[in-house]
């Protein structure tokens, strides 16, 4: 079964989910950097 051009244009990808995952990862990274700077723990 082949899709027409119009049908291919209607396919939605995971762009929104990817953007949300990137923003969540960036926030988590920044929290880790700030936590490490404010409260440094010695290596064991």
C-alpha positions in Angstrom: 0.0 0.0 0.0 1.4 3.3 -1.0 0.5 6.6 0.6 -0.3 9.7 -1.4 1.4 13.0 -0.9 -1.6 14.4 1.0 -1.6 11.3 3.4 2.1 11.7 4.0 1.6 15.4 5.0 -1.0 14.3 7.6 1.4 12.1 9.5 2.4 13.6 12.9 5.8 12.8 14.3 7.1 12.9 17.8 8.5 16.5 17.6 6.5 17.8 20.6 7.6 14.9 22.8 11.2 15.4 21.8 11.1 19.1 22.7 9.5 18.3 26.0 12.2 15.7 26.7 14.9 18.1 25.8 13.6 20.8 28.0 13.2 18.4 30.9 16.7 17.1 30.4 18.1 20.7 30.3 16.3 21.6 33.5 17.6 18.4 35.2 21.1 19.2 34.1 21.0 22.8 35.3 19.6 21.7 38.7 22.5 19.2 39.0 25.1 21.8 38.1 23.7 24.3 40.6 23.4 21.6 43.3 27.0 20.5 42.7 28.3 24.1 42.9 26.3 25.1 46.0 26.7 21.8 47.9 29.9 20.1 46.7 30.4 16.5 48.0 33.8 15.0 48.3 34.7 11.9 46.2 34.7 8.6 48.1 
